[in-house]
Amino acid sequence: MKHILSMMLLFFVFTILSLPAVAQPKLKLGKVSIEELEMKVYSLDSTAQAVILGEDYNLNIKYSQSTGFQLAIEVQKRIKILSEDAIDNWGNISFSLYAKNGNSEKLIIFKGSTSNLVDGKIVVEKLGLKDVFEENASETTTSKKFTFKNVQVGSVIEYNYTIVSDYFSRIPDLYAQYSIPVVWSEITFEYPKYFKYKYFITGAEPIYKKESENNVEVIGNLTFDKIRDYWVFKDMPSMKQLTYMRPVENYREKIKYELYSIDIPGSLYKNYSSSWEEINKDLIVSNDFGTLLDRLGPTESIAAGLGVRDSSDLVKVLTAVHYIQKNYLWNDIMGIYPSDKWRKNIKEQKGSAPDLNFTLITLLKNLGLEAYPVLLSTRSNGTVFRSFPSTDAFNYIITAVKLKGKFVLIDPSSEFTGLDILPEYCLNGEGLLIKQSGPQWISVESGNPYNISEGVIFTLSKDLKVTTNYQAKYSDYAAYFLRDNIDKKGGQEKFIKETIENNKDLNITNYSFENLDDLSKPVIKKYTANPEDYLEEMGDLILFKPIFFPNFTENPFKKDKRAFPVDFTYPRSYSHTVVIELPEGYAFDETPKNSRVANPDRSLSFSVNYALEGNKLTMLMEINIKSAFFTTDRYPEIKSFFDNVVAKENEKIVIHQI
């Protein structure tokens, strides 16, 4: 494409008068001041761990006769370190390079430095290209990483790098807001007038300055018009991740550019604005995607070895998923295209997320099932907008298989996912199902809940020793996370050992699990406990806490106002069935009152009911969060609801001696 444009320019020369640029203070690396090094706190945010003193993004689509059009991305930043926590968070920097079909973006310049004030003098330690290392992040992305030297509280770190790219249709998201405040941020994008870009902005902070002007660029004998967009953001506050919030990157101030056409009148027209139907068609015929799904040979022997061809469709699916999860290892690489070594990786039983999903899809096809790939954007990658069709919007792939006329979603990359139980990072709006007859949007929000049901029997002896029989059922996402947590702890034995050691005052014995390896069933957890000092004496009264492990020891929504929606990720339900048996000579001071709380549409509901029979009190408590997502205007009802939940879950029952 760039070479065609180069030829067009030889015959199409155009000029325009240049408007004067507005002068703004520029970041000059290597010019750290004594005042910046002596800074102890940021005046506009005394809690800031660090502050970006200045940053400058300069993007320019340049032309040369040897390379044609290329995008140059230059980034400069200066950061002041104000706390120990910021050393790890900001002393290590990474950025990504894109590659496709062997053509990669190139890092051509990198400089970094750490400045410290030592005995009144500025001491600088420098970094260069040799200090940058890389690792694969996906089949199309390489991550470049570097660590600053001798970073300490009070340091000022600086870096700048330049990337050269042939992908001028892939403009990176340009952020002006982070988890630390920003004093000054400049963004400049220069591009030929006949490159038609559109942009949109996310975030709620005001833009300090926005200018767009026409310039003239002269290269040899060529003179052509360019547009220069210039943005300035000043005194940007930090934006941190809140509890029950979609990844904060979705809300931070940023500019996103999309190339929709190149239009040189009478010479060249190239439309970059695709449609989802065109994208689907291109993927179906692509040798890197759709045609691979027709090659069933690599998994034919696996299908034969499973021995389920005469079984029900459900058994086929469960068996195939279990086989991939138990025998294949995900290498943590995301993306939507299988690697060049996909067929080899099938034999070696490892690979990227696309590798494993393509393996599952072809395996399911070999078993006579209807299966397709689904493209999605992970939660940290942001929302896919239907109005901007592009495969670049996606960074992950899962599998859809049809069971009883409905699509069920699966991701075999994670060992403990199941049918319609996807990793949490996948639960993000809609995915695009790719198939021969045309694309189909499909929800990748969770319809399955996070469900824990606990049953506890407390028995008190005459000397008020407490014996507890505990049993809990973890279903759907609760089971997924429990299995994953046990695996991360090193397995069932180590998990149990660590739990017992961390709760020595409970004197836990007979700890066991059921159904850990059967992903189609809930996990059952059981143990016996003899907690010490569980009762609290207040004069003649004894206080007893009926909820062994409250789900909410405090309200996760403490602030009076919230600027962002509340996202519980999936519906949630918690239930506690508690039986308390008292010895002779003791009685409950009074039967606690039943209670019910719900918001107007009952998407949040809470109830607790008590039944007293002699010396035995039975309590049933239920907490239900039926909707996963709530807009900001509903925050007051959420906060009020959790005030009630926390109070009741941590409420104590009063006992007295007769």
C-alpha positions as CSV (number, residue, x, y, z in Angstrom):
1,M,0.0,0.0,0.0
2,K,2.7,2.5,1.0
3,H,4.6,1.9,-2.3
4,I,1.4,2.6,-4.4
5,L,1.0,5.8,-2.4
6,S,4.6,6.7,-3.1
7,M,4.0,6.4,-6.9
8,M,0.9,8.5,-6.6
9,L,2.8,11.3,-4.9
10,L,5.2,11.5,-7.9
11,F,2.3,12.7,-10.0
12,F,0.2,14.5,-7.4
13,V,1.8,17.5,-5.8
14,F,-0.2,19.8,-3.7
15,T,0.4,22.9,-1.5
16,I,-1.3,25.0,1.0
17,L,-0.4,28.0,3.2
18,S,0.7,27.0,6.7
19,L,-0.9,28.5,9.8
20,P,1.4,29.5,12.6
21,A,1.7,26.9,15.4
22,V,0.8,27.8,19.0
23,A,3.8,27.7,21.2
24,Q,3.6,25.5,24.3
25,P,6.1,24.5,26.9
26,K,8.0,21.5,25.7
27,L,9.4,18.6,27.7
28,K,13.2,18.6,27.5
29,L,14.7,15.3,28.7
30,G,17.9,15.5,30.6
31,K,17.0,18.9,32.1
32,V,15.8,17.7,35.6
33,S,15.8,20.6,38.0
34,I,16.9,20.7,41.6
35,E,13.3,21.8,42.5
36,E,11.9,18.6,40.9
37,L,14.4,16.5,42.9
38,E,13.6,18.2,46.1
39,M,9.9,17.9,45.7
40,K,8.4,15.8,48.6
41,V,4.7,15.9,47.8
42,Y,2.5,16.9,44.9
43,S,0.6,20.0,45.8
44,L,-2.7,19.0,44.0
45,D,-2.7,15.5,45.5
46,S,-0.9,14.9,48.7
47,T,-1.6,11.2,48.6
48,A,0.0,10.6,45.2
49,Q,2.6,7.9,45.1
50,A,4.2,9.5,42.1
51,V,3.4,12.2,39.5
52,I,4.0,12.6,35.8
53,L,5.7,16.0,35.6
54,G,5.3,16.0,31.8
55,E,4.7,13.7,28.8
56,D,4.7,14.2,25.1
57,Y,3.2,12.0,22.4
58,N,4.3,12.9,18.9
59,L,2.9,10.9,16.1
60,N,3.8,11.7,12.5
61,I,3.0,9.9,9.2
62,K,6.1,10.7,7.2
63,Y,7.0,10.0,3.6
64,S,10.3,9.0,2.0
65,Q,11.0,7.8,-1.5
66,S,12.8,4.7,-0.1
67,T,10.2,3.5,2.4
68,G,7.0,5.3,1.4
69,F,4.6,6.3,4.1
70,Q,5.5,5.3,7.7
71,L,4.1,6.2,11.1
72,A,6.7,7.5,13.6
73,I,5.6,7.3,17.3
74,E,7.8,9.3,19.7
75,V,7.0,9.2,23.4
76,Q,8.7,11.2,26.2
77,K,7.9,11.1,29.9
78,R,9.3,12.5,33.2
79,I,8.0,11.0,36.4
80,K,8.7,12.0,40.0
81,I,8.8,9.1,42.6
82,L,7.2,10.1,45.9
83,S,6.7,6.8,47.8
84,E,8.2,3.3,48.1
85,D,5.1,1.8,46.4
86,A,5.8,3.8,43.3
87,I,9.2,2.3,42.8
88,D,7.8,-1.1,41.7
89,N,4.7,0.4,40.0
90,W,6.6,3.0,37.9
91,G,10.2,1.9,38.0
92,N,9.3,-0.8,35.5
93,I,8.0,0.3,32.1
94,S,6.6,-1.7,29.2
95,F,5.1,-1.0,25.7
96,S,4.1,-3.1,22.8
97,L,5.2,-3.6,19.1
98,Y,2.8,-4.9,16.5
99,A,3.8,-7.5,13.8
100,K,1.9,-9.3,11.1
101,N,3.2,-11.6,8.3
102,G,6.8,-11.1,9.4
103,N,6.5,-7.3,9.2
104,S,7.1,-5.8,12.7
105,E,7.1,-2.3,14.1
106,K,10.6,-1.3,15.0
107,L,12.0,0.3,18.2
108,I,14.8,2.6,16.7
109,I,15.5,5.0,19.6
110,F,15.4,4.4,23.4
111,K,16.9,6.5,26.2
112,G,16.1,6.4,29.9
113,S,17.6,7.8,33.0
114,T,17.3,8.0,36.8
115,S,18.2,11.3,38.5
116,N,18.9,11.5,42.2
117,L,20.0,14.3,44.4
118,V,23.2,13.2,46.3
119,D,24.9,15.7,48.6
120,G,23.3,18.6,46.7
121,K,24.4,17.4,43.3
122,I,22.4,15.7,40.6
123,V,23.6,12.1,39.8
124,V,22.2,10.5,36.7
125,E,22.2,6.8,35.7
126,K,21.3,6.1,32.1
127,L,19.7,3.4,30.1
128,G,19.9,2.5,26.4
129,L,18.6,0.1,23.9
130,K,20.8,-2.7,25.3
131,D,18.8,-2.4,28.6
132,V,15.5,-3.2,26.9
133,F,14.3,-6.9,26.8
134,E,11.3,-8.4,25.1
135,E,8.8,-11.2,25.4
136,N,5.9,-12.4,23.3
137,A,2.5,-11.1,24.4
138,S,0.4,-12.6,21.6
139,E,0.9,-13.9,18.0
140,T,0.9,-10.3,16.8
141,T,2.4,-8.4,19.8
142,T,5.8,-8.2,21.3
143,S,6.2,-6.5,24.7
144,K,9.3,-4.4,25.3
145,K,10.3,-3.9,28.9
146,F,12.9,-2.1,30.9
147,T,13.7,-1.3,34.5
148,F,15.2,2.0,35.8
149,K,18.4,1.8,37.8
150,N,18.7,2.9,41.4
151,V,15.2,4.2,41.7
152,Q,14.4,5.5,45.2
153,V,11.9,7.8,46.9
154,G,12.8,11.3,45.5
155,S,14.1,10.1,42.1
156,V,13.0,11.6,38.9
157,I,12.9,9.1,36.0
158,E,12.8,10.0,32.4
159,Y,12.5,8.0,29.1
160,N,11.9,8.5,25.5
161,Y,11.5,6.1,22.6
162,T,10.7,6.1,19.0
163,I,8.8,3.4,17.1
164,V,8.6,3.2,13.3
165,S,5.6,1.5,11.9
166,D,4.1,0.6,8.5
167,Y,0.7,0.2,10.2
168,F,-0.6,3.8,9.9
169,S,-4.1,2.3,10.2
170,R,-3.2,1.2,13.7
171,I,-2.9,4.3,15.9
172,P,-2.3,3.4,19.5
173,D,-4.7,4.6,22.2
174,L,-3.3,7.9,23.4
175,Y,-3.8,8.1,27.2
176,A,-3.6,11.4,29.2
177,Q,-4.7,9.9,32.6
178,Y,-3.3,7.2,34.8
179,S,-3.3,5.9,38.4
180,I,-1.1,8.9,39.3
181,P,-1.7,12.5,38.5
182,V,-0.3,14.3,35.4
183,V,0.9,17.9,35.5
184,W,1.1,18.3,31.7
185,S,0.4,16.1,28.8
186,E,0.8,16.9,25.1
187,I,-0.4,14.8,22.2
188,T,0.4,15.8,18.6
189,F,-0.6,13.8,15.5
190,E,0.4,15.0,12.0
191,Y,-0.8,13.2,9.0
192,P,-1.3,13.9,5.2
193,K,-4.6,15.7,4.4
194,Y,-5.8,12.8,2.2
195,F,-5.5,10.4,5.1
196,K,-9.0,10.6,6.6
197,Y,-9.1,9.9,10.3
198,K,-11.9,10.2,12.8
199,Y,-11.4,10.2,16.5
200,F,-13.3,9.8,19.7
201,I,-12.5,10.7,23.3
202,T,-13.3,8.8,26.5
203,G,-13.0,10.3,29.9
204,A,-14.7,13.1,31.8
205,E,-11.8,15.6,32.4
206,P,-11.8,18.9,30.5
207,I,-9.4,19.3,27.5
208,Y,-7.0,22.2,28.3
209,K,-6.3,23.0,24.6
210,K,-7.3,21.5,21.2
211,E,-6.0,22.8,18.0
212,S,-6.1,21.6,14.4
213,E,-4.1,23.3,11.7
214,N,-2.8,22.8,8.2
215,N,0.9,22.6,7.5
216,V,3.0,22.1,4.4
217,E,5.7,19.5,4.3
218,V,8.5,19.5,1.7
219,I,10.4,16.4,0.9
220,G,12.8,16.8,-2.0
221,N,10.8,18.0,-4.9
222,L,7.5,17.0,-3.3
223,T,5.3,19.4,-1.4
224,F,2.1,18.2,0.2
225,D,-0.5,19.2,2.8
226,K,-0.6,17.8,6.3
227,I,-3.0,18.2,9.2
228,R,-1.7,18.7,12.7
229,D,-4.0,17.9,15.6
230,Y,-2.7,19.2,18.9
231,W,-4.1,18.3,22.3
232,V,-3.0,19.5,25.8
233,F,-4.3,18.1,29.1
234,K,-3.3,20.0,32.3
235,D,-3.4,18.9,36.0
236,M,-5.1,15.6,35.3
237,P,-6.1,13.8,38.5
238,S,-5.3,10.2,39.1
239,M,-7.9,7.6,38.4
240,K,-7.6,4.4,40.4
241,Q,-9.3,1.0,40.2
242,L,-12.3,0.8,42.5
243,T,-13.9,-2.2,44.1
244,Y,-16.4,-3.8,41.7
245,M,-15.5,-1.7,38.7
246,R,-14.6,-2.6,35.1
247,P,-10.9,-2.1,34.4
248,V,-10.1,1.5,34.9
249,E,-8.6,1.8,31.4
250,N,-12.1,1.9,30.1
251,Y,-12.8,5.2,31.8
252,R,-9.5,7.1,31.7
253,E,-9.0,10.1,29.5
254,K,-7.7,9.0,26.1
255,I,-8.0,9.7,22.4
256,K,-8.5,7.0,19.8
257,Y,-8.0,7.6,16.1
258,E,-9.4,5.4,13.3
259,L,-8.3,5.6,9.7
260,Y,-11.4,5.2,7.5
261,S,-10.0,6.1,4.0
262,I,-7.1,7.4,2.0
263,D,-8.5,9.7,-0.8
264,I,-6.2,11.4,-3.3
265,P,-8.7,12.9,-5.8
266,G,-8.3,11.4,-9.3
267,S,-5.4,9.2,-8.3
268,L,-6.2,6.8,-5.4
269,Y,-9.0,5.8,-3.1
270,K,-8.6,3.2,-0.4
271,N,-11.4,2.4,2.0
272,Y,-10.3,1.2,5.5
273,S,-13.9,1.4,6.9
274,S,-14.9,-2.2,6.7
275,S,-18.1,-4.0,7.8
276,W,-18.5,-6.9,10.2
277,E,-19.7,-8.9,7.2
278,E,-16.6,-8.2,5.2
279,I,-14.4,-9.0,8.2
280,N,-16.2,-12.3,8.6
281,K,-15.7,-13.1,4.9
282,D,-12.0,-12.2,5.0
283,L,-11.4,-14.4,8.1
284,I,-13.3,-17.4,6.6
285,V,-11.0,-17.4,3.5
286,S,-7.9,-16.5,5.4
287,N,-5.1,-19.1,5.4
288,D,-4.2,-17.8,8.9
289,F,-7.7,-18.4,10.2
290,G,-10.8,-19.9,8.5
291,T,-9.1,-22.5,6.2
292,L,-7.4,-23.9,9.3
293,L,-10.8,-24.8,10.8
294,D,-11.4,-27.0,7.8
295,R,-8.3,-29.1,8.4
296,L,-9.6,-31.7,10.7
297,G,-6.8,-34.1,10.2
298,P,-4.6,-32.9,13.1
299,T,-7.3,-33.8,15.7
300,E,-8.9,-36.8,14.0
301,S,-6.8,-39.4,15.9
302,I,-7.6,-37.5,19.2
303,A,-11.4,-37.7,18.4
304,A,-11.1,-41.4,17.7
305,G,-9.2,-42.0,20.9
306,L,-11.8,-40.4,23.1
307,G,-14.3,-43.2,22.4
308,V,-17.4,-41.0,22.6
309,R,-18.7,-41.0,19.0
310,D,-21.9,-42.8,20.0
311,S,-22.4,-40.7,23.2
312,S,-24.7,-37.7,23.6
313,D,-23.6,-34.3,22.4
314,L,-23.2,-33.1,26.0
315,V,-20.9,-36.0,26.8
316,K,-18.9,-35.4,23.6
317,V,-18.4,-31.7,24.6
318,L,-17.5,-32.4,28.2
319,T,-15.0,-35.1,27.2
320,A,-13.3,-33.0,24.5
321,V,-13.0,-29.9,26.8
322,H,-11.7,-32.1,29.6
323,Y,-9.1,-33.6,27.3
324,I,-7.8,-30.3,26.1
325,Q,-7.7,-28.9,29.7
326,K,-5.9,-31.8,31.1
327,N,-3.4,-32.5,28.3
328,Y,-2.6,-29.0,26.9
329,L,-0.7,-26.1,28.4
330,W,-1.6,-22.5,27.7
331,N,1.6,-20.4,27.2
332,D,-0.3,-17.2,28.4
333,I,-0.2,-15.7,24.9
334,M,-3.5,-14.2,23.8
335,G,-4.7,-13.1,20.3
336,I,-7.1,-14.2,17.6
337,Y,-4.8,-16.0,15.1
338,P,-3.3,-19.4,15.7
339,S,0.5,-19.5,15.7
340,D,2.5,-20.6,12.7
341,K,3.3,-23.7,14.7
342,W,-0.3,-24.6,15.5
343,R,-0.2,-28.1,14.0
344,K,3.1,-28.8,15.7
345,N,1.8,-27.4,19.0
346,I,-1.1,-29.9,18.8
347,K,1.4,-32.7,19.0
348,E,3.5,-30.9,21.6
349,Q,0.3,-30.3,23.6
350,K,0.9,-26.6,24.3
351,G,0.2,-23.2,22.6
352,S,-1.5,-19.9,22.7
353,A,-5.2,-19.3,23.4
354,P,-6.0,-19.3,19.7
355,D,-4.0,-22.6,19.3
356,L,-6.0,-24.3,22.1
357,N,-9.3,-23.0,20.9
358,F,-8.7,-24.0,17.3
359,T,-7.7,-27.5,18.6
360,L,-10.9,-27.7,20.5
361,I,-13.0,-26.5,17.6
362,T,-11.6,-29.0,15.1
363,L,-11.9,-31.7,17.7
364,L,-15.5,-31.0,18.2
365,K,-16.1,-30.9,14.5
366,N,-14.5,-34.4,14.3
367,L,-17.0,-35.5,16.8
368,G,-19.8,-34.3,14.6
369,L,-20.6,-31.1,16.5
370,E,-21.2,-27.6,15.2
371,A,-18.5,-25.4,16.6
372,Y,-17.1,-21.9,15.8
373,P,-14.6,-19.4,16.9
374,V,-15.8,-16.3,18.8
375,L,-13.6,-13.1,18.8
376,L,-13.8,-10.9,21.9
377,S,-12.0,-8.1,23.6
378,T,-10.9,-8.8,27.2
379,R,-12.0,-6.5,30.0
380,S,-8.7,-4.7,30.2
381,N,-8.6,-4.3,26.4
382,G,-11.8,-2.2,26.4
383,T,-15.2,-2.3,24.8
384,V,-15.9,-3.3,21.2
385,F,-18.0,-0.7,19.4
386,R,-20.2,-2.1,16.6
387,S,-19.8,1.3,14.8
388,F,-16.1,0.7,14.3
389,P,-15.7,-2.6,12.5
390,S,-12.1,-3.9,12.9
391,T,-10.3,-7.1,13.9
392,D,-7.9,-4.8,15.8
393,A,-10.7,-4.4,18.4
394,F,-10.3,-8.0,19.5
395,N,-7.5,-9.6,21.4
396,Y,-8.9,-13.0,22.4
397,I,-10.7,-16.0,21.1
398,I,-13.0,-18.6,22.6
399,T,-15.1,-21.5,21.3
400,A,-18.9,-21.7,20.7
401,V,-20.5,-25.1,20.3
402,K,-24.2,-25.7,19.6
403,L,-26.0,-27.8,22.2
404,K,-29.8,-28.3,22.0
405,G,-30.1,-25.5,19.5
406,K,-28.2,-22.9,21.7
407,F,-24.6,-21.8,21.7
408,V,-22.5,-22.7,24.7
409,L,-19.3,-20.8,25.2
410,I,-16.0,-22.5,26.3
411,D,-12.4,-21.5,26.8
412,P,-10.1,-24.5,27.2
413,S,-7.1,-22.3,27.9
414,S,-8.1,-22.2,31.5
415,E,-8.0,-25.5,33.3
416,F,-11.1,-25.0,35.5
417,T,-13.5,-23.3,33.2
418,G,-16.6,-25.1,32.0
419,L,-19.7,-24.7,29.8
420,D,-20.6,-21.0,29.9
421,I,-18.0,-20.5,32.6
422,L,-15.4,-18.3,31.1
423,P,-12.4,-16.7,32.7
424,E,-13.3,-13.4,34.3
425,Y,-11.2,-11.4,31.8
426,C,-13.4,-12.7,29.0
427,L,-16.7,-11.3,30.4
428,N,-16.9,-8.1,28.4
429,G,-20.0,-7.3,26.4
430,E,-20.3,-9.0,23.1
431,G,-18.2,-11.3,21.0
432,L,-18.3,-11.9,17.3
433,L,-19.0,-15.5,16.2
434,I,-17.4,-16.2,12.8
435,K,-19.1,-18.7,10.5
436,Q,-19.6,-19.3,6.8
437,S,-23.2,-18.0,6.7
438,G,-22.3,-14.7,8.3
439,P,-21.1,-13.2,11.6
440,Q,-23.3,-13.3,14.7
441,W,-23.0,-11.1,17.8
442,I,-23.2,-13.2,20.9
443,S,-23.2,-12.1,24.6
444,V,-20.0,-12.9,26.5
445,E,-21.4,-11.5,29.8
446,S,-22.0,-14.1,32.4
447,G,-25.4,-15.6,32.7
448,N,-24.1,-18.0,35.4
449,P,-23.8,-16.8,39.0
450,Y,-21.2,-16.9,41.7
451,N,-23.0,-19.1,44.2
452,I,-21.9,-20.3,47.7
453,S,-24.3,-22.1,50.0
454,E,-23.0,-22.7,53.6
455,G,-24.4,-25.0,56.3
456,V,-23.1,-24.8,59.8
457,I,-24.1,-26.7,63.0
458,F,-22.9,-25.2,66.2
459,T,-23.1,-27.4,69.3
460,L,-22.3,-25.9,72.7
461,S,-21.3,-28.1,75.6
462,K,-22.3,-27.4,79.3
463,D,-18.9,-25.8,79.8
464,L,-19.6,-23.7,76.7
465,K,-17.1,-25.3,74.4
466,V,-18.1,-24.9,70.8
467,T,-18.0,-27.7,68.2
468,T,-18.8,-26.9,64.6
469,N,-19.7,-29.1,61.6
470,Y,-19.2,-27.0,58.5
471,Q,-20.2,-27.8,54.9
472,A,-20.3,-25.5,51.9
473,K,-21.3,-25.9,48.3
474,Y,-19.5,-23.8,45.6
475,S,-21.3,-23.6,42.3
476,D,-20.6,-22.0,38.9
477,Y,-18.1,-19.2,39.3
478,A,-17.5,-19.8,43.0
479,A,-16.5,-23.4,42.1
480,Y,-14.2,-22.1,39.3
481,F,-12.4,-19.7,41.6
482,L,-12.1,-22.2,44.4
483,R,-10.6,-24.8,42.1
484,D,-8.2,-22.2,40.6
485,N,-7.2,-21.0,44.1
486,I,-6.5,-24.5,45.2
487,D,-4.4,-25.1,42.1
488,K,-2.4,-21.9,42.7
489,K,-1.7,-23.0,46.3
490,G,-0.1,-26.2,45.0
491,G,-3.0,-28.6,45.2
492,Q,-5.6,-29.8,47.7
493,E,-3.1,-31.0,50.4
494,K,-1.2,-27.7,50.5
495,F,-4.3,-25.7,50.4
496,I,-5.8,-27.5,53.4
497,K,-2.5,-27.3,55.3
498,E,-2.3,-23.5,54.7
499,T,-5.9,-23.0,55.7
500,I,-5.5,-24.9,59.0
501,E,-2.2,-23.0,59.8
502,N,-3.8,-19.6,59.1
503,N,-6.8,-20.4,61.3
504,K,-5.2,-22.1,64.3
505,D,-7.7,-20.7,66.7
506,L,-10.4,-22.7,65.0
507,N,-8.7,-26.1,65.5
508,I,-9.9,-27.5,62.2
509,T,-10.0,-31.2,61.6
510,N,-11.5,-33.6,59.0
511,Y,-11.0,-31.1,56.2
512,S,-12.0,-32.5,52.8
513,F,-13.3,-31.7,49.3
514,E,-15.6,-33.5,46.9
515,N,-15.9,-33.1,43.1
516,L,-12.7,-31.1,42.7
517,D,-11.9,-32.9,39.5
518,D,-15.4,-33.1,38.1
519,L,-16.0,-29.7,36.6
520,S,-19.7,-30.5,35.8
521,K,-20.5,-30.7,39.6
522,P,-20.3,-28.2,42.5
523,V,-17.4,-28.4,44.9
524,I,-18.3,-29.6,48.3
525,K,-16.1,-28.4,51.2
526,K,-16.3,-30.0,54.7
527,Y,-14.6,-29.8,58.0
528,T,-15.0,-29.9,61.8
529,A,-13.8,-27.1,64.0
530,N,-13.5,-26.5,67.7
531,P,-13.0,-22.7,67.8
532,E,-11.3,-21.2,70.9
533,D,-12.7,-18.0,72.5
534,Y,-15.6,-18.0,70.1
535,L,-18.0,-16.7,72.7
536,E,-17.9,-13.2,74.1
537,E,-19.1,-12.6,77.6
538,M,-20.8,-9.4,78.7
539,G,-21.8,-9.6,82.3
540,D,-24.5,-12.3,82.5
541,L,-24.9,-12.4,78.8
542,I,-23.0,-14.3,76.2
543,L,-22.6,-13.1,72.6
544,F,-22.4,-15.6,69.8
545,K,-21.5,-14.9,66.1
546,P,-23.6,-17.3,63.9
547,I,-21.8,-16.5,60.6
548,F,-18.5,-18.3,60.7
549,F,-17.0,-16.4,57.7
550,P,-19.1,-13.4,56.7
551,N,-19.0,-12.7,52.9
552,F,-18.8,-9.0,53.7
553,T,-17.0,-7.9,56.9
554,E,-17.3,-4.3,55.8
555,N,-19.2,-2.3,53.2
556,P,-17.2,-2.3,50.0
557,F,-19.0,1.0,49.1
558,K,-17.9,3.5,51.6
559,K,-18.0,6.8,49.7
560,D,-21.2,8.8,49.5
561,K,-20.8,9.3,45.8
562,R,-19.3,7.3,42.9
563,A,-18.4,8.4,39.5
564,F,-18.3,5.0,37.8
565,P,-20.8,2.2,37.3
566,V,-20.8,-0.8,39.7
567,D,-19.8,-4.1,38.1
568,F,-20.1,-7.3,40.0
569,T,-19.0,-9.2,36.9
570,Y,-21.6,-11.9,37.3
571,P,-24.8,-12.4,39.4
572,R,-24.1,-13.5,42.9
573,S,-25.9,-15.4,45.6
574,Y,-24.8,-16.4,49.1
575,S,-26.8,-18.4,51.6
576,H,-26.2,-19.4,55.2
577,T,-28.1,-22.1,57.0
578,V,-27.0,-22.1,60.6
579,V,-28.2,-24.3,63.4
580,I,-27.2,-23.5,67.0
581,E,-27.8,-26.1,69.7
582,L,-27.5,-25.0,73.4
583,P,-26.9,-27.2,76.4
584,E,-29.4,-27.5,79.2
585,G,-29.3,-24.5,81.5
586,Y,-28.9,-22.0,78.7
587,A,-31.4,-20.2,76.5
588,F,-31.5,-17.6,73.8
589,D,-32.1,-14.1,75.3
590,E,-34.7,-13.5,72.6
591,T,-35.5,-14.8,69.1
592,P,-33.9,-12.4,66.6
593,K,-36.3,-10.6,64.3
594,N,-36.8,-11.7,60.7
595,S,-35.7,-9.2,58.2
596,R,-36.1,-8.5,54.5
597,V,-34.4,-5.8,52.4
598,A,-34.6,-5.2,48.6
599,N,-34.2,-2.4,46.2
600,P,-37.2,-1.3,44.0
601,D,-36.6,-3.8,41.1
602,R,-35.4,-6.6,43.5
603,S,-32.1,-6.9,41.7
604,L,-30.7,-6.7,45.2
605,S,-32.3,-8.7,47.9
606,F,-31.5,-9.9,51.4
607,S,-33.5,-11.9,53.9
608,V,-32.9,-13.6,57.2
609,N,-35.4,-15.8,59.0
610,Y,-35.1,-17.5,62.4
611,A,-36.9,-20.4,63.9
612,L,-36.6,-21.3,67.6
613,E,-37.5,-24.8,68.7
614,G,-36.6,-25.5,72.3
615,N,-32.8,-25.0,72.7
616,K,-32.2,-25.1,68.9
617,L,-32.2,-21.9,66.8
618,T,-32.2,-22.2,63.0
619,M,-31.2,-19.2,60.9
620,L,-31.5,-19.0,57.1
621,M,-29.8,-16.0,55.5
622,E,-29.9,-15.3,51.7
623,I,-28.1,-12.5,49.8
624,N,-28.9,-12.2,46.1
625,I,-27.4,-9.9,43.5
626,K,-29.4,-10.7,40.4
627,S,-27.9,-8.0,38.1
628,A,-24.1,-7.8,37.5
629,F,-24.1,-4.2,36.3
630,F,-25.5,-1.0,37.9
631,T,-25.3,2.5,36.6
632,T,-23.9,5.3,38.8
633,D,-27.4,6.8,39.5
634,R,-28.2,3.5,41.4
635,Y,-25.1,3.8,43.7
636,P,-27.1,5.1,46.7
637,E,-29.4,2.0,46.8
638,I,-26.3,-0.3,46.4
639,K,-24.5,1.4,49.3
640,S,-27.7,1.3,51.5
641,F,-28.2,-2.4,50.6
642,F,-24.7,-3.4,51.7
643,D,-25.0,-1.4,54.9
644,N,-27.8,-3.8,55.8
645,V,-26.0,-6.9,54.6
646,V,-22.8,-6.1,56.6
647,A,-24.8,-5.3,59.8
648,K,-26.8,-8.6,59.6
649,E,-23.9,-10.9,58.6
650,N,-21.8,-9.6,61.5
651,E,-24.7,-9.5,64.0
652,K,-24.4,-11.5,67.2
653,I,-26.9,-13.6,69.0
654,V,-27.4,-13.2,72.7
655,I,-27.4,-16.2,75.1
656,H,-27.9,-16.3,78.8
657,Q,-27.8,-18.9,81.6
658,I,-31.1,-19.9,83.0
